[in-house]
């Protein structure tokens, strides 16, 4: 938002008004501007005028906006707008409130000053990004009363750094109704959830995360607002068809799966309201990226291509173009789940302009394969297609995962519980869930895991059921397995560079014996090839031949059967393999490998000195 102290415009030949929306603080007090085109009169009431309903009238600016400059307003003061429309009167929280006492309380005059301590963090490029999705309220809730807080998340950053992730993705934390929520019911999109600690707590978390080398991506919700505790609903008293009024569609386009509250993407004031919000997170909170919740219902009324919302698509384009221009290092991620390549095409070519999108073409087939009760029902064709899938020409235009907040709720559970609901931490659940994890970290795409997945968190996600961190110690071997996979994915030891490359070749698909092998490589590093072999059957194989792209000794960098990961694992001696001049799988060389049951093994060569 422009600096309120330097940007002015004239509403008349005499009076100069400060630019901006909401509370515009300055040295002598604060100005206030609100959009309410159907109001007859508006007053600002607050602690600075003893909540007097007549002392501080606002003046119309002639464009649906109202304005007043109030001397003596201090940071920390509380206020509301008192709006009159005919015989109706409403007390409203400021739509641009940066801080509120709670979702049904008062607006707080927020002090935006913060010592970022020279923060100049830059997010890793997409091909080197590993995302950890978390829910603030349950990730590290240590108190008996209330949800977890942003400060408590900060206390686990050392753990996350050791795990190896370089970005956390926070589920939505705009102020919502009550204290417990997934966050997908935003009541005040400019304010940070007060139960989590509010705006300064978020800034402290981002600063601390950056100091740990971890970026922060925020989940934002623009496909609907509320529907609870929604002060912008019929904000100035006007509406049609008993719908939401000036901020919302007032016809059939208002209906969403979450309520009758889709914003009016065609109205310039609402478009600016949403765009400015997206940019606020990047500017004021140093966010490294945004993940847009279910863009399908921004671009479509009912999730079909028959009832599209062109102005929703153009709004996404406008926001993403603005992000590229103002924050070129930031990443934008769409959740659309329709395998639509246009989400990640550039705006100049008619695309929505997102950098990446959650990929239904990966998560659903991979989960189906590892969750199937019988080996005969596991499709290696489905695994091949999941590994090969991409949007447009960039392998990293998709985010790949086996668990997310949506995939472990809404009638679905954690992978380990889907595999064996009676024994979700038993051998088969461990084995097959880590097969899925191995695919996440070796297939082309941006890998993501969901909180607790790395230590066999079971059941379903519930915003009132915090993570049990004793389980991380109980299954520390599985945590190490994830850590080793992330280490390989990011080429920490210099022997797995191909995993960050664009190229993939699924060289071996054996649907009878349930084995898949694929090669990953980079065009700029001929010695960085990686071979990944996965056995999706409960059968041990001592001498299984696979093709190899080059001669030499291929060293085993990882076996998910190793006993260091679980005392239940077989610890079969996979070992290194030496290439033989026997063409196989349309490759010039091959070798026989040991494949334990339900196991992923990863090979690469040492570099020539």
KATA-V929888 format. One record per backbone hydrogen bond with DSSP energy under -0.5 kcal/mol. CO is the residue of the C=O (numbers start at 1). NH is the residue of the N-H. If there is no record, write none. Layout:
co:CO nh:NH
co:CO nh:NH
This chain:
co:3 nh:6
co:3 nh:7
co:6 nh:8
co:7 nh:19
co:9 nh:11
co:9 nh:17
co:15 nh:11
co:15 nh:12
co:15 nh:17
co:17 nh:9
co:22 nh:24
co:22 nh:33
co:23 nh:25
co:24 nh:31
co:26 nh:29
co:28 nh:72
co:29 nh:26
co:30 nh:70
co:31 nh:24
co:32 nh:68
co:33 nh:22
co:34 nh:36
co:34 nh:66
co:36 nh:39
co:41 nh:84
co:42 nh:58
co:43 nh:45
co:43 nh:82
co:45 nh:80
co:46 nh:49
co:46 nh:51
co:47 nh:50
co:49 nh:52
co:56 nh:44
co:59 nh:67
co:64 nh:36
co:65 nh:61
co:66 nh:34
co:67 nh:59
co:68 nh:32
co:68 nh:70
co:69 nh:71
co:70 nh:30
co:70 nh:73
co:74 nh:77
co:77 nh:109
co:78 nh:47
co:79 nh:107
co:80 nh:45
co:81 nh:83
co:81 nh:92
co:82 nh:43
co:83 nh:90
co:84 nh:40
co:84 nh:41
co:85 nh:88
co:88 nh:85
co:90 nh:83
co:90 nh:92
co:92 nh:81
co:94 nh:97
co:98 nh:192
co:99 nh:108
co:102 nh:105
co:106 nh:101
co:107 nh:79
co:108 nh:110
co:109 nh:76
co:110 nh:112
co:114 nh:116
co:116 nh:119
co:125 nh:128
co:126 nh:129
co:129 nh:447
co:130 nh:166
co:130 nh:167
co:131 nh:133
co:131 nh:449
co:132 nh:169
co:133 nh:451
co:134 nh:136
co:134 nh:171
co:135 nh:138
co:135 nh:139
co:136 nh:140
co:137 nh:148
co:138 nh:467
co:140 nh:142
co:149 nh:153
co:150 nh:154
co:151 nh:155
co:153 nh:156
co:154 nh:157
co:156 nh:160
co:157 nh:161
co:158 nh:162
co:159 nh:163
co:160 nh:164
co:160 nh:165
co:166 nh:215
co:167 nh:132
co:168 nh:170
co:168 nh:217
co:169 nh:134
co:170 nh:219
co:173 nh:193
co:175 nh:187
co:175 nh:188
co:179 nh:181
co:185 nh:177
co:186 nh:226
co:188 nh:175
co:188 nh:191
co:191 nh:175
co:193 nh:196
co:193 nh:198
co:194 nh:197
co:196 nh:150
co:197 nh:201
co:198 nh:202
co:199 nh:203
co:200 nh:204
co:201 nh:205
co:202 nh:206
co:203 nh:207
co:204 nh:208
co:205 nh:209
co:206 nh:210
co:207 nh:211
co:208 nh:212
co:209 nh:212
co:209 nh:214
co:210 nh:213
co:215 nh:168
co:216 nh:288
co:216 nh:289
co:217 nh:170
co:218 nh:220
co:218 nh:291
co:220 nh:222
co:220 nh:293
co:227 nh:230
co:229 nh:231
co:230 nh:233
co:232 nh:235
co:234 nh:237
co:240 nh:243
co:244 nh:234
co:245 nh:248
co:247 nh:264
co:249 nh:244
co:251 nh:254
co:252 nh:255
co:254 nh:262
co:256 nh:259
co:259 nh:256
co:259 nh:261
co:261 nh:225
co:262 nh:249
co:263 nh:265
co:264 nh:267
co:267 nh:271
co:268 nh:272
co:269 nh:273
co:270 nh:274
co:271 nh:275
co:272 nh:276
co:273 nh:277
co:274 nh:278
co:275 nh:279
co:276 nh:280
co:277 nh:281
co:278 nh:282
co:279 nh:283
co:280 nh:284
co:280 nh:285
co:281 nh:285
co:281 nh:287
co:288 nh:331
co:289 nh:218
co:290 nh:292
co:290 nh:333
co:291 nh:220
co:291 nh:293
co:292 nh:335
co:294 nh:297
co:295 nh:298
co:295 nh:299
co:296 nh:300
co:299 nh:309
co:307 nh:301
co:308 nh:310
co:309 nh:312
co:309 nh:313
co:310 nh:314
co:311 nh:315
co:312 nh:316
co:313 nh:317
co:314 nh:318
co:315 nh:319
co:316 nh:320
co:317 nh:321
co:318 nh:322
co:319 nh:323
co:320 nh:324
co:321 nh:325
co:322 nh:326
co:323 nh:327
co:327 nh:330
co:331 nh:290
co:332 nh:355
co:332 nh:356
co:333 nh:292
co:334 nh:336
co:334 nh:358
co:335 nh:295
co:335 nh:296
co:339 nh:341
co:340 nh:343
co:341 nh:344
co:342 nh:345
co:342 nh:352
co:343 nh:354
co:345 nh:353
co:346 nh:349
co:346 nh:351
co:347 nh:350
co:356 nh:334
co:357 nh:399
co:358 nh:337
co:358 nh:360
co:359 nh:362
co:359 nh:363
co:360 nh:364
co:362 nh:366
co:363 nh:367
co:364 nh:368
co:365 nh:369
co:366 nh:370
co:367 nh:371
co:368 nh:372
co:374 nh:377
co:375 nh:378
co:377 nh:379
co:378 nh:380
co:379 nh:383
co:380 nh:384
co:381 nh:385
co:382 nh:386
co:383 nh:387
co:384 nh:388
co:385 nh:389
co:390 nh:392
co:391 nh:394
co:393 nh:395
co:394 nh:391
co:394 nh:397
co:397 nh:357
co:398 nh:400
co:398 nh:446
co:399 nh:359
co:400 nh:448
co:404 nh:408
co:406 nh:409
co:408 nh:461
co:409 nh:412
co:414 nh:418
co:415 nh:419
co:416 nh:420
co:420 nh:423
co:423 nh:426
co:426 nh:430
co:427 nh:431
co:428 nh:432
co:429 nh:433
co:430 nh:434
co:431 nh:435
co:432 nh:436
co:433 nh:437
co:434 nh:438
co:435 nh:439
co:436 nh:440
co:437 nh:441
co:438 nh:442
co:439 nh:442
co:439 nh:443
co:445 nh:447
co:446 nh:400
co:447 nh:131
co:449 nh:133
co:450 nh:453
co:452 nh:455
co:452 nh:457
co:453 nh:456
co:459 nh:414
co:462 nh:465
co:464 nh:466
co:467 nh:469
co:468 nh:471
co:469 nh:473
co:470 nh:474
co:471 nh:475
co:473 nh:476
co:475 nh:478
co:475 nh:479
co:476 nh:480
co:477 nh:481
co:478 nh:482
co:479 nh:483
co:480 nh:484
co:481 nh:485
co:482 nh:486
co:483 nh:487
co:484 nh:488
co:485 nh:489
co:486 nh:490
co:487 nh:492
co:488 nh:491
co:491 nh:494
co:496 nh:499
co:497 nh:500
co:498 nh:501
co:503 nh:521
co:505 nh:507
co:505 nh:519
co:508 nh:517
co:509 nh:511
co:510 nh:514
co:510 nh:515
co:514 nh:536
co:515 nh:510
co:516 nh:534
co:517 nh:507
co:517 nh:508
co:518 nh:532
co:519 nh:505
co:520 nh:530
co:521 nh:503
co:522 nh:525
co:525 nh:522
co:525 nh:528
co:528 nh:498
co:529 nh:605
co:530 nh:520
co:531 nh:603
co:532 nh:518
co:533 nh:601
co:534 nh:516
co:534 nh:536
co:535 nh:599
co:537 nh:539
co:537 nh:598
co:541 nh:595
co:543 nh:545
co:544 nh:593
co:546 nh:591
co:548 nh:589
co:552 nh:554
co:552 nh:579
co:553 nh:555
co:554 nh:577
co:555 nh:557
co:555 nh:604
co:558 nh:602
co:559 nh:562
co:561 nh:571
co:562 nh:565
co:562 nh:566
co:566 nh:569
co:572 nh:574
co:577 nh:554
co:580 nh:582
co:580 nh:590
co:584 nh:587
co:587 nh:584
co:589 nh:548
co:590 nh:580
co:591 nh:546
co:593 nh:544
co:593 nh:595
co:594 nh:596
co:595 nh:541
co:596 nh:599
co:599 nh:535
co:600 nh:560
co:601 nh:533
co:602 nh:557
co:602 nh:558
co:603 nh:531
co:604 nh:555
